[in-house]
Amino acid sequence: MCGIAGIIDYSFRDNRSVVESMLHSISYRGPDESGIYHSPCSTLGSVRLSIIDIEGGQQPLSDPSERYWIVFNGEIFNYKELRLDLEKRGCTFKTNSDTEVLIQLYIVHGKKCLGLLNGQFSFAIWDKFNEEVFVARDRVGIRPFFYNVSYGVFSFASEIKALFQQKNLSREFNIESLSQVYTYWTTISPNTAFKGIFELPPGHFGTYNRNGLVIEKFWDLDFSYTDLNISFQDAMDKFHELFSDAVRIRLRADVEVAAYLSGGIDSSATVAYIKDIEPGVLNTFSIGFDEKEFDESDFQNEAAKYFGTAHKSMICTSEDISDSFKKVIWHSEIPILRTAPAPMLLLSELVRKNKIKVVVTGEGSDEILAGYDIFKEAKIKRFWASQPNSKIRPLLFKKLYPYLTQMKDLSPNMLRMFYGYKLEDVDNPFYSHLLRWNNANHIKKHFSENIKNELLDYSVLGELLKRLPENFDSWNQLAKSQWLETTVFMSGYLLSSQGDRMGMANSVEGRYPFLDYRVIEFCSSLPSEYKLKGLNEKYLLKRLLKNKIPERILNRQKQPYRAPIQNVFLSKDSPEYIKSMLSESYFRKAGIFNYDSVSGLISKIAKSGTSSEIDNMVLSSVISTHLLYYQFIENHNDEFAPRDLSKLRIINDFQLHS
């Protein structure tokens, strides 16, 4: 795992010092060593977290002819199998790294190499003969890749802050992107929160040369085919086979591999499979909360005891979250609507303190096997919509949220008011997500008048509508919901703000066996009832895990991972920076939100002593947006100055091809 950066500049400027600054800004992504390759048109850099071939895998790395040079962030889990095939073709290797396998694979297969890769990756390969760079990002966007094209220069990096090391790049919010964030919890790829900064979308590659940048897709989540003939037993057997191999190849490393253990089904599944494959001692890590509403420590401890792991955990308080929230925004580089990334940052810090670099996690299961409540909500709403005046059908929502005390006393009319949003709009392609997105949209009621006017003619739903697959309308209802959840929310938020960014902030790599592309594609072909049977989520996985994980965990009610918000931001002991971010002067300076509107909300919360989920999203959005403005637009970043580059080596290549 690494951080990468580079500049392609055909005006022959010397960009070594700029790329060095870019690497310095993300040095926590690769604290073990660093390197720069410099030629007349290309400067590529890498900071390395050494996991595979610790001694020989330094980057930038070239092929034997030194025509091609690569910087690579991520892991190619099937690199051993790919290497055997390349050796049969006559390729020779000077290292045991997956990086060298990747560059040799590209030389042999060109862009078709991407279809052969099983991994999580973003990389750039410079061809000095053709003077062009080939860049690519993994299928679901586990590893980030940001870029800018301006003044005839193509620059890229693993994080936005590295791109901003170029002094000629303006620092300005993209207001339409912010509107997307306050709806979807993330931007719609390729947009970011900043003007002129883009991300390479998941499952895409690009080529940049003197003619400019061309981006193409090599993979997409597709629900076009459903295997109606597969029996449930055969489906379980096939899933077991694929998932076992997905876990097995994700244990490949020359350092210790640990696991997260959240107390839910997904992390218990990964740990169960790890223990079957490698029965030795496994270190596991978890985080709990001092507020019982959010705490799952009891289930975590039960799982650790059941599997016999060497378990380490920590208890997170609201004070811990408020103290770390500034750092969370610095690493996430986008406004966030919840505080949930903060405990993940603290958890990865615990992992790193225990000298662990790699953890296996259960992310992805809820998306590919229909585990989230949003899928069940949509099913209930469609059932209710067929008899919209029913007083009984809305009561089904109470079955979804037994852990929410306020649900117990809600009448059918109250349930109708909350869950009945666009109830009968069943043909809407976004039907399953309209309620969630509408709840987030309440944030925009607190926009300043200038921002409201700027967005007057902008349709955030229309923007997403343009990006739906051509055959989206032909898919079944669950497939549509899964595509939206996986492509928008998982990639843009879960794997980024809660995943890569919070782990790599402490130099910890996450690995996700549920997101092996073979597992994803297989689950996409399954009949819907194998995933969501009635209101029983992840049905196939639950049946498969019978007698493999604790019975109490297997049968527990689905409870999403959440973290405190109100006590984080509105406590009398809240840090000074929060008060500053909520001051009238900072509202005027940032210009995004209306001070009177937000202060009125805060007064209402203070009087009642409680806040709704929507109120909490407003608080988190305002504070995180203002922090983002402070850290990136105003460029106040001294507090999080990264470590010096480790073992920096510079390769100068001024040999011109004939």
C-alpha positions as CSV (number, residue, x, y, z in Angstrom):
1,M,0.0,0.0,0.0
2,C,1.3,3.4,-0.9
3,G,0.6,7.0,-1.7
4,I,1.4,8.1,-5.3
5,A,1.8,11.4,-7.1
6,G,3.0,12.7,-10.4
7,I,3.1,15.4,-13.0
8,I,3.2,15.0,-16.7
9,D,4.4,18.3,-18.3
10,Y,5.5,18.5,-21.9
11,S,7.1,22.0,-21.4
12,F,10.1,20.2,-19.8
13,R,9.8,22.0,-16.4
14,D,11.7,20.5,-13.5
15,N,8.9,19.3,-11.2
16,R,11.0,17.3,-8.8
17,S,10.6,19.7,-5.9
18,V,6.9,19.9,-6.4
19,V,6.4,16.2,-6.5
20,E,8.6,15.9,-3.4
21,S,6.2,18.3,-1.7
22,M,3.2,16.3,-2.9
23,L,4.7,13.2,-1.4
24,H,5.6,14.9,1.9
25,S,1.9,16.0,2.3
26,I,0.8,12.3,2.2
27,S,3.8,10.7,3.7
28,Y,1.7,8.9,6.4
29,R,0.3,6.7,3.5
30,G,3.8,5.3,3.1
31,P,6.1,5.8,6.0
32,D,8.7,3.1,5.1
33,E,10.4,4.6,2.1
34,S,9.9,7.0,-0.8
35,G,11.1,7.6,-4.3
36,I,10.9,9.9,-7.3
37,Y,11.4,9.1,-11.0
38,H,12.2,12.2,-13.2
39,S,12.5,12.5,-16.9
40,P,12.1,15.5,-19.3
41,C,8.2,15.1,-19.4
42,S,7.3,13.0,-16.4
43,T,7.9,13.1,-12.7
44,L,6.4,10.2,-10.7
45,G,6.6,9.7,-6.9
46,S,5.7,7.2,-4.3
47,V,5.6,6.8,-0.5
48,R,5.6,3.2,0.4
49,L,3.9,1.1,3.1
50,S,5.9,-2.1,2.6
51,I,3.8,-5.2,2.8
52,I,4.8,-7.5,0.0
53,D,8.5,-8.0,-0.9
54,I,9.7,-5.6,1.8
55,E,13.3,-5.5,0.6
56,G,12.8,-5.5,-3.1
57,G,9.5,-3.7,-3.9
58,Q,10.8,-0.1,-3.9
59,Q,9.0,2.4,-6.2
60,P,9.1,3.9,-8.7
61,L,9.9,0.7,-10.5
62,S,10.8,0.0,-14.1
63,D,10.6,-3.0,-16.5
64,P,14.0,-4.5,-17.6
65,S,14.2,-2.2,-20.6
66,E,13.5,0.9,-18.4
67,R,11.0,2.1,-21.0
68,Y,8.1,1.8,-18.6
69,W,8.0,3.2,-15.0
70,I,5.2,2.6,-12.5
71,V,4.0,4.1,-9.2
72,F,1.3,1.9,-7.6
73,N,-1.0,2.2,-4.6
74,G,-2.7,-1.0,-3.5
75,E,-2.4,-4.8,-3.8
76,I,-2.7,-7.3,-6.6
77,F,-3.9,-10.3,-4.6
78,N,-3.5,-12.8,-7.5
79,Y,0.0,-11.6,-8.4
80,K,1.5,-15.1,-7.8
81,E,-0.8,-16.7,-10.4
82,L,-0.2,-13.9,-12.8
83,R,3.5,-14.1,-12.4
84,L,3.5,-17.8,-13.2
85,D,1.7,-17.1,-16.5
86,L,4.1,-14.2,-17.4
87,E,7.1,-16.4,-16.7
88,K,5.7,-19.0,-19.1
89,R,5.7,-16.2,-21.7
90,G,9.3,-15.5,-21.1
91,C,9.2,-12.6,-18.7
92,T,11.9,-12.3,-16.1
93,F,11.7,-10.6,-12.7
94,K,14.2,-8.9,-10.4
95,T,11.8,-8.6,-7.4
96,N,9.1,-10.7,-5.7
97,S,6.7,-7.8,-5.7
98,D,3.2,-7.5,-7.1
99,T,4.2,-4.1,-8.4
100,E,6.6,-5.7,-10.9
101,V,4.0,-8.2,-11.9
102,L,1.6,-5.4,-12.7
103,I,4.0,-3.5,-14.9
104,Q,5.0,-6.6,-16.8
105,L,1.4,-7.6,-17.2
106,Y,0.6,-4.2,-18.7
107,I,3.5,-4.6,-21.2
108,V,2.2,-8.0,-22.3
109,H,-1.6,-7.2,-22.3
110,G,-1.9,-3.4,-22.5
111,K,-5.2,-2.1,-21.1
112,K,-6.7,-5.6,-21.1
113,C,-4.5,-6.4,-18.1
114,L,-7.1,-4.7,-15.9
115,G,-9.5,-7.5,-16.5
116,L,-7.0,-10.0,-15.2
117,L,-6.3,-8.2,-11.9
118,N,-7.9,-9.2,-8.6
119,G,-7.1,-6.5,-6.2
120,Q,-7.5,-3.0,-4.9
121,F,-5.4,-0.5,-6.8
122,S,-4.7,2.8,-8.4
123,F,-1.6,3.2,-10.5
124,A,0.2,5.2,-13.2
125,I,2.6,3.7,-15.8
126,W,4.8,6.1,-17.8
127,D,5.8,5.0,-21.3
128,K,8.9,7.2,-22.0
129,F,9.1,6.2,-25.7
130,N,5.5,7.2,-26.5
131,E,5.6,9.9,-23.9
132,E,2.2,9.0,-22.4
133,V,0.9,7.8,-19.0
134,F,-1.6,5.1,-18.4
135,V,-3.6,5.4,-15.2
136,A,-6.2,3.1,-13.7
137,R,-8.4,2.5,-10.6
138,D,-9.9,-0.7,-9.2
139,R,-13.4,-1.8,-10.0
140,V,-15.2,-0.5,-6.9
141,G,-12.9,2.4,-5.9
142,I,-11.2,1.0,-2.8
143,R,-8.1,3.0,-3.6
144,P,-8.3,6.7,-4.5
145,F,-6.9,8.5,-7.5
146,F,-7.4,12.3,-8.0
147,Y,-6.2,14.4,-10.8
148,N,-6.1,17.9,-12.4
149,V,-5.6,19.0,-16.0
150,S,-4.7,22.7,-16.4
151,Y,-2.1,24.8,-18.3
152,G,-1.2,21.8,-20.4
153,V,-0.2,19.8,-17.3
154,F,-1.7,16.5,-16.0
155,S,-1.1,16.0,-12.3
156,F,-2.4,13.1,-10.1
157,A,-2.2,12.0,-6.5
158,S,-3.7,9.6,-3.9
159,E,-5.1,12.6,-2.0
160,I,-6.3,16.1,-2.9
161,K,-4.0,17.8,-0.5
162,A,-1.1,16.6,-2.6
163,L,-2.4,18.2,-5.7
164,F,-2.8,21.5,-3.9
165,Q,1.0,21.6,-3.4
166,Q,1.0,23.0,-6.9
167,K,0.9,26.8,-6.3
168,N,-1.0,27.6,-9.5
169,L,-4.1,25.5,-8.5
170,S,-6.9,27.6,-7.2
171,R,-8.7,26.5,-4.0
172,E,-12.4,26.8,-4.4
173,F,-15.4,24.8,-3.5
174,N,-17.5,23.3,-6.3
175,I,-21.0,24.3,-5.1
176,E,-22.8,21.7,-7.2
177,S,-20.6,19.1,-5.7
178,L,-21.5,20.3,-2.2
179,S,-25.2,19.9,-3.1
180,Q,-24.4,16.3,-4.1
181,V,-22.7,15.7,-0.8
182,Y,-25.7,17.1,1.1
183,T,-27.9,14.6,-0.7
184,Y,-25.9,11.4,-1.4
185,W,-23.3,11.8,1.4
186,T,-20.7,12.0,-1.3
187,T,-20.1,13.6,-4.7
188,I,-21.0,11.9,-8.0
189,S,-17.9,10.6,-9.6
190,P,-15.8,12.2,-11.1
191,N,-16.6,15.3,-9.1
192,T,-14.9,16.2,-5.8
193,A,-15.7,19.0,-3.4
194,F,-13.2,21.3,-5.2
195,K,-13.4,23.0,-8.5
196,G,-10.9,21.6,-11.0
197,I,-10.1,18.5,-8.9
198,F,-11.5,15.2,-10.2
199,E,-11.3,11.6,-9.3
200,L,-10.8,8.8,-11.7
201,P,-14.1,6.9,-11.4
202,P,-14.0,3.3,-10.1
203,G,-13.6,0.7,-12.8
204,H,-12.0,3.3,-15.2
205,F,-8.6,3.9,-16.8
206,G,-7.2,6.8,-18.6
207,T,-4.4,7.7,-21.1
208,Y,-2.8,11.2,-21.1
209,N,-0.4,12.3,-23.9
210,R,0.2,15.4,-26.0
211,N,-3.3,15.1,-27.4
212,G,-4.9,15.3,-23.9
213,L,-6.7,13.0,-21.5
214,V,-9.0,10.1,-22.6
215,I,-10.9,8.2,-19.9
216,E,-12.7,4.8,-20.5
217,K,-14.6,2.3,-18.4
218,F,-13.3,-1.3,-18.0
219,W,-15.8,-2.6,-15.5
220,D,-19.3,-1.8,-14.1
221,L,-21.6,-3.3,-11.6
222,D,-24.1,-5.2,-13.8
223,F,-27.4,-6.9,-12.8
224,S,-28.5,-7.8,-16.3
225,Y,-28.2,-11.5,-15.8
226,T,-30.0,-13.5,-13.1
227,D,-29.3,-17.2,-12.8
228,L,-32.8,-18.5,-12.2
229,N,-31.7,-22.1,-12.5
230,I,-29.2,-22.2,-9.7
231,S,-30.5,-24.0,-6.6
232,F,-30.0,-22.5,-3.2
233,Q,-27.6,-25.2,-2.1
234,D,-25.5,-24.7,-5.2
235,A,-25.5,-21.0,-4.6
236,M,-24.3,-21.5,-1.0
237,D,-21.6,-23.9,-2.3
238,K,-20.4,-21.6,-5.0
239,F,-20.4,-18.6,-2.6
240,H,-18.4,-20.6,-0.1
241,E,-15.8,-21.5,-2.8
242,L,-15.4,-18.0,-4.0
243,F,-15.4,-16.3,-0.6
244,S,-12.8,-18.8,0.7
245,D,-10.5,-18.0,-2.1
246,A,-11.1,-14.3,-1.7
247,V,-10.1,-14.5,2.0
248,R,-7.1,-16.8,1.2
249,I,-5.5,-14.5,-1.3
250,R,-6.1,-11.5,0.9
251,L,-3.9,-13.1,3.6
252,R,-0.9,-12.8,1.3
253,A,1.6,-10.5,2.9
254,D,5.2,-10.4,4.2
255,V,3.8,-8.8,7.4
256,E,1.2,-9.9,9.9
257,V,-2.4,-9.7,8.8
258,A,-5.0,-8.9,11.5
259,A,-8.8,-8.4,11.4
260,Y,-11.5,-6.1,12.6
261,L,-14.2,-7.7,14.7
262,S,-17.3,-5.5,15.0
263,G,-19.6,-8.0,16.6
264,G,-21.8,-8.3,13.5
265,I,-22.2,-11.1,11.0
266,D,-19.8,-9.7,8.3
267,S,-16.7,-9.4,10.4
268,S,-17.5,-12.6,12.2
269,A,-17.7,-14.3,8.7
270,T,-14.3,-13.0,7.7
271,V,-12.7,-14.1,10.9
272,A,-14.3,-17.5,10.7
273,Y,-12.9,-18.0,7.2
274,I,-9.4,-16.7,8.2
275,K,-9.3,-19.2,11.1
276,D,-10.2,-22.0,8.8
277,I,-7.4,-21.1,6.4
278,E,-4.8,-20.1,8.9
279,P,-5.7,-21.7,12.3
280,G,-2.9,-19.9,14.2
281,V,-3.2,-16.9,16.5
282,L,-5.1,-14.0,14.9
283,N,-5.1,-10.5,16.3
284,T,-8.5,-8.8,16.2
285,F,-9.5,-5.2,17.0
286,S,-12.8,-3.5,17.8
287,I,-14.2,-0.2,19.1
288,G,-17.0,0.3,21.5
289,F,-18.8,3.4,22.9
290,D,-19.5,4.7,26.4
291,E,-23.0,5.5,25.2
292,K,-24.9,2.2,25.3
293,E,-27.1,3.2,22.3
294,F,-24.1,2.8,20.0
295,D,-22.1,0.1,21.9
296,E,-21.6,-3.4,20.6
297,S,-18.8,-4.5,22.9
298,D,-20.8,-7.4,24.3
299,F,-21.1,-9.0,20.8
300,Q,-17.5,-8.2,20.0
301,N,-16.2,-9.9,23.1
302,E,-18.4,-12.9,22.5
303,A,-17.0,-13.3,19.0
304,A,-13.4,-12.9,20.1
305,K,-13.9,-15.6,22.8
306,Y,-15.7,-17.9,20.3
307,F,-12.9,-17.7,17.7
308,G,-10.1,-17.6,20.3
309,T,-8.5,-14.4,18.9
310,A,-6.0,-12.2,20.6
311,H,-8.4,-9.3,20.9
312,K,-7.8,-5.7,21.6
313,S,-10.5,-3.0,21.9
314,M,-11.1,0.5,23.0
315,I,-14.0,2.5,24.3
316,C,-14.7,5.8,22.4
317,T,-16.3,8.8,24.0
318,S,-18.0,11.8,22.6
319,E,-15.0,13.8,23.7
320,D,-12.7,11.5,21.8
321,I,-14.8,12.1,18.6
322,S,-14.8,15.9,19.0
323,D,-11.1,15.9,19.7
324,S,-10.3,14.0,16.5
325,F,-12.9,15.5,14.2
326,K,-10.6,18.1,12.8
327,K,-8.1,15.4,11.8
328,V,-11.0,13.3,10.3
329,I,-11.9,16.2,7.9
330,W,-8.2,16.8,7.1
331,H,-8.0,13.2,5.9
332,S,-11.4,12.8,4.4
333,E,-11.2,16.0,2.2
334,I,-15.0,16.2,1.9
335,P,-17.8,17.3,4.2
336,I,-19.3,14.5,6.2
337,L,-22.9,14.1,7.5
338,R,-22.0,11.8,10.4
339,T,-19.3,11.4,12.9
340,A,-18.9,7.7,12.2
341,P,-15.4,8.1,10.5
342,A,-13.9,9.4,13.7
343,P,-14.0,6.1,15.7
344,M,-12.6,4.4,12.6
345,L,-9.6,6.8,12.7
346,L,-9.1,6.0,16.4
347,L,-9.4,2.3,15.7
348,S,-6.7,2.3,13.0
349,E,-4.5,4.2,15.5
350,L,-4.9,1.3,18.0
351,V,-4.0,-1.1,15.2
352,R,-0.9,0.8,14.3
353,K,0.2,1.1,17.9
354,N,0.2,-2.7,18.0
355,K,2.6,-2.6,15.0
356,I,0.0,-4.0,12.5
357,K,-0.1,-2.8,8.9
358,V,-2.9,-4.9,7.4
359,V,-6.5,-5.7,8.6
360,V,-9.2,-7.7,6.9
361,T,-12.7,-6.3,7.3
362,G,-16.3,-7.2,6.4
363,E,-17.2,-4.1,4.3
364,G,-19.2,-4.9,1.2
365,S,-21.4,-7.7,2.5
366,D,-24.4,-5.4,3.1
367,E,-24.2,-4.0,-0.4
368,I,-23.8,-7.3,-2.4
369,L,-26.1,-9.4,-0.2
370,A,-28.8,-6.8,0.5
371,G,-28.0,-6.4,4.2
372,Y,-29.0,-2.7,4.8
373,D,-32.3,-1.6,6.1
374,I,-32.8,0.7,3.1
375,F,-33.4,-2.5,1.0
376,K,-36.1,-3.6,3.4
377,E,-37.6,-0.2,3.7
378,A,-38.1,-0.1,-0.1
379,K,-39.8,-3.5,0.1
380,I,-42.2,-2.4,2.8
381,K,-42.9,0.9,1.0
382,R,-43.8,-0.9,-2.2
383,F,-46.1,-3.3,-0.3
384,W,-47.7,-0.3,1.5
385,A,-48.0,1.7,-1.8
386,S,-50.3,-0.9,-3.2
387,Q,-52.7,0.0,-0.4
388,P,-51.6,3.6,0.5
389,N,-54.4,4.2,3.0
390,S,-53.6,1.1,5.1
391,K,-53.1,1.8,8.8
392,I,-51.5,-1.6,9.4
393,R,-48.8,-1.8,6.7
394,P,-46.8,1.2,8.0
395,L,-46.4,-0.6,11.3
396,L,-44.0,-3.0,9.6
397,F,-41.3,-0.3,9.9
398,K,-41.3,-0.9,13.6
399,K,-39.8,-4.4,13.0
400,L,-36.8,-2.8,11.3
401,Y,-35.6,-0.6,14.2
402,P,-36.2,-2.3,17.6
403,Y,-32.9,-0.6,18.8
404,L,-34.5,2.9,18.3
405,T,-36.5,3.6,21.4
406,Q,-38.5,6.4,19.7
407,M,-39.9,3.9,17.2
408,K,-42.0,2.1,19.8
409,D,-44.5,4.9,20.4
410,L,-44.9,6.1,16.9
411,S,-48.5,5.9,15.6
412,P,-49.4,4.9,12.0
413,N,-49.9,8.6,11.2
414,M,-46.4,9.5,12.5
415,L,-44.9,6.6,10.5
416,R,-46.8,7.8,7.5
417,M,-45.4,11.3,7.9
418,F,-41.8,10.1,8.1
419,Y,-41.8,7.0,5.8
420,G,-44.5,8.1,3.3
421,Y,-42.3,10.5,1.3
422,K,-43.2,9.9,-2.4
423,L,-44.8,6.6,-1.3
424,E,-46.7,6.1,-4.6
425,D,-43.9,7.1,-6.9
426,V,-42.9,3.5,-7.4
427,D,-41.7,3.9,-10.9
428,N,-39.1,6.4,-9.9
429,P,-35.6,4.8,-10.6
430,F,-34.4,6.2,-7.2
431,Y,-37.5,5.0,-5.3
432,S,-35.5,3.0,-2.7
433,H,-33.3,6.0,-1.8
434,L,-35.7,8.9,-2.1
435,L,-36.4,9.1,1.6
436,R,-32.8,9.0,2.7
437,W,-31.8,11.6,0.1
438,N,-34.7,13.8,1.1
439,N,-33.7,13.7,4.7
440,A,-30.2,14.8,3.8
441,N,-31.7,17.5,1.6
442,H,-32.9,19.2,4.7
443,I,-29.4,20.4,5.2
444,K,-29.8,22.7,2.1
445,K,-32.6,24.6,3.9
446,H,-29.8,26.2,5.9
447,F,-27.9,27.4,2.8
448,S,-27.0,31.1,2.5
449,E,-29.1,33.1,0.0
450,N,-26.1,33.3,-2.4
451,I,-25.7,29.5,-2.5
452,K,-29.5,29.0,-2.9
453,N,-29.4,31.3,-5.9
454,E,-26.4,29.7,-7.4
455,L,-28.1,26.3,-7.2
456,L,-31.5,27.5,-8.4
457,D,-31.4,25.7,-11.8
458,Y,-29.3,22.7,-10.6
459,S,-30.9,19.3,-10.3
460,V,-28.9,16.9,-8.1
461,L,-31.1,14.0,-9.0
462,G,-30.8,14.9,-12.7
463,E,-27.1,14.7,-12.4
464,L,-27.2,11.1,-11.1
465,L,-29.9,10.2,-13.7
466,K,-27.4,10.9,-16.5
467,R,-25.0,8.3,-15.0
468,L,-27.4,5.4,-14.7
469,P,-26.5,2.3,-16.8
470,E,-28.4,2.1,-20.1
471,N,-30.3,-1.1,-19.1
472,F,-31.0,0.1,-15.6
473,D,-34.8,0.2,-16.1
474,S,-34.8,-3.5,-17.0
475,W,-33.4,-4.6,-13.7
476,N,-35.5,-5.9,-10.8
477,Q,-36.2,-3.5,-7.9
478,L,-33.6,-4.9,-5.5
479,A,-30.9,-4.8,-8.2
480,K,-31.6,-1.1,-8.8
481,S,-31.3,-0.4,-5.0
482,Q,-28.1,-2.4,-4.8
483,W,-26.5,-0.5,-7.7
484,L,-27.3,2.8,-6.1
485,E,-26.0,1.8,-2.7
486,T,-22.8,0.2,-4.1
487,T,-21.9,2.7,-6.8
488,V,-22.8,5.9,-5.0
489,F,-22.7,5.4,-1.2
490,M,-20.2,2.5,-0.8
491,S,-17.6,3.8,-3.2
492,G,-17.9,7.5,-2.4
493,Y,-18.4,7.4,1.3
494,L,-17.9,4.0,3.0
495,L,-14.7,3.0,1.3
496,S,-13.3,6.5,1.3
497,S,-14.3,8.6,4.4
498,Q,-14.7,5.5,6.6
499,G,-12.3,3.3,4.8
500,D,-9.1,4.2,3.0
501,R,-8.7,7.7,4.5
502,M,-9.2,6.7,8.2
503,G,-6.9,3.6,7.8
504,M,-4.1,5.2,5.8
505,A,-4.1,8.2,8.2
506,N,-2.4,5.7,10.5
507,S,-0.6,3.7,7.8
508,V,-3.0,0.8,8.0
509,E,-4.3,-1.0,4.9
510,G,-7.8,-2.5,4.9
511,R,-8.6,-5.6,2.8
512,Y,-12.2,-6.5,1.8
513,P,-12.9,-10.1,0.8
514,F,-16.6,-9.4,0.2
515,L,-15.4,-7.0,-2.5
516,D,-13.5,-9.5,-4.5
517,Y,-14.9,-8.9,-8.0
518,R,-15.7,-12.6,-8.5
519,V,-17.8,-12.5,-5.3
520,I,-19.6,-9.3,-6.4
521,E,-20.4,-10.6,-9.9
522,F,-21.6,-13.9,-8.5
523,C,-23.9,-12.2,-6.0
524,S,-25.2,-9.9,-8.7
525,S,-26.4,-12.9,-10.7
526,L,-28.3,-14.5,-7.8
527,P,-32.1,-14.4,-7.5
528,S,-33.2,-11.6,-5.2
529,E,-34.8,-14.0,-2.7
530,Y,-31.4,-15.6,-2.0
531,K,-30.2,-12.3,-0.7
532,L,-33.4,-10.7,0.8
533,K,-35.9,-13.4,1.7
534,G,-39.0,-11.5,3.0
535,L,-37.4,-9.1,5.4
536,N,-34.6,-11.5,6.3
537,E,-31.4,-9.8,4.9
538,K,-28.3,-11.6,3.7
539,Y,-30.2,-14.9,3.8
540,L,-27.6,-16.9,1.9
541,L,-24.8,-15.8,4.1
542,K,-26.7,-16.5,7.3
543,R,-27.5,-20.0,6.2
544,L,-23.9,-20.6,5.2
545,L,-22.6,-19.4,8.6
546,K,-24.8,-21.7,10.6
547,N,-22.5,-23.3,13.2
548,K,-19.6,-21.2,11.9
549,I,-20.1,-18.1,14.1
550,P,-21.8,-17.6,17.5
551,E,-25.6,-18.3,17.3
552,R,-26.5,-15.0,19.1
553,I,-24.6,-13.0,16.5
554,L,-26.1,-14.9,13.6
555,N,-29.6,-14.2,14.8
556,R,-29.2,-10.7,16.2
557,Q,-31.2,-7.9,14.7
558,K,-29.3,-5.9,12.0
559,Q,-27.9,-2.8,13.7
560,P,-26.0,-0.3,11.5
561,Y,-22.7,1.2,12.7
562,R,-23.4,4.6,14.2
563,A,-21.6,7.1,16.5
564,P,-22.7,10.0,18.7
565,I,-23.2,13.4,17.2
566,Q,-25.2,15.8,19.5
567,N,-22.9,15.4,22.5
568,V,-19.9,15.7,20.2
569,F,-20.7,19.2,19.0
570,L,-23.0,20.8,21.5
571,S,-21.5,19.8,24.9
572,K,-20.4,22.5,27.2
573,D,-16.9,20.9,27.1
574,S,-16.7,21.0,23.3
575,P,-13.3,22.1,22.0
576,E,-12.8,25.8,21.0
577,Y,-12.5,25.0,17.3
578,I,-16.1,23.9,17.2
579,K,-17.2,27.2,18.7
580,S,-15.1,28.9,16.2
581,M,-16.6,27.0,13.3
582,L,-20.1,27.9,14.6
583,S,-19.4,31.6,15.1
584,E,-21.2,34.2,13.0
585,S,-17.9,35.5,11.6
586,Y,-17.0,32.1,10.2
587,F,-20.5,31.7,8.6
588,R,-19.8,35.0,6.8
589,K,-16.3,34.0,5.8
590,A,-17.2,30.6,4.3
591,G,-20.5,31.9,2.8
592,I,-22.1,28.4,2.5
593,F,-24.7,28.4,5.3
594,N,-27.0,30.9,6.9
595,Y,-26.0,31.8,10.4
596,D,-29.4,32.8,11.7
597,S,-30.9,29.6,10.4
598,V,-28.3,27.3,11.9
599,S,-28.1,29.2,15.2
600,G,-31.9,28.9,15.4
601,L,-31.6,25.1,15.1
602,I,-28.9,25.0,17.8
603,S,-31.2,27.0,20.1
604,K,-34.0,24.6,19.5
605,I,-31.8,21.7,20.4
606,A,-30.6,23.5,23.5
607,K,-34.1,24.1,24.7
608,S,-35.5,20.6,24.0
609,G,-32.3,18.8,25.0
610,T,-32.7,16.4,22.1
611,S,-31.9,16.5,18.4
612,S,-33.2,14.5,15.5
613,E,-31.1,12.5,13.0
614,I,-31.7,15.4,10.5
615,D,-30.6,18.0,13.1
616,N,-27.5,16.0,13.7
617,M,-26.7,15.8,10.0
618,V,-27.0,19.6,9.8
619,L,-24.6,20.1,12.6
620,S,-22.0,17.6,11.2
621,S,-22.4,19.1,7.7
622,V,-21.9,22.7,8.8
623,I,-18.9,22.0,11.1
624,S,-17.2,19.7,8.6
625,T,-17.7,22.1,5.7
626,H,-16.3,25.0,7.7
627,L,-13.3,22.9,8.7
628,L,-12.8,22.0,5.1
629,Y,-12.8,25.6,4.2
630,Y,-10.4,26.5,7.0
631,Q,-8.0,23.6,6.2
632,F,-8.0,23.7,2.4
633,I,-9.4,27.0,1.1
634,E,-7.7,29.1,3.7
635,N,-4.8,26.6,3.8
636,H,-4.4,26.2,7.5
637,N,-2.6,22.8,7.7
638,D,0.3,23.2,10.1
639,E,-1.5,21.2,12.8
640,F,-1.4,18.1,10.7
641,A,2.1,18.5,9.1
642,P,3.1,15.0,8.1
643,R,6.3,13.2,8.9
644,D,9.5,13.7,6.8
645,L,9.9,11.4,3.8
646,S,11.7,8.2,4.6
647,K,14.6,6.9,2.5
648,L,13.9,9.2,-0.4
649,R,15.7,8.1,-3.6
650,I,15.5,10.1,-6.8
651,I,16.0,8.4,-10.2
652,N,16.9,10.9,-12.9
653,D,16.4,9.7,-16.5
654,F,17.4,12.1,-19.2
655,Q,18.0,9.4,-21.9
656,L,15.9,10.3,-24.9
657,H,14.5,7.6,-27.2
658,S,15.7,7.6,-30.8
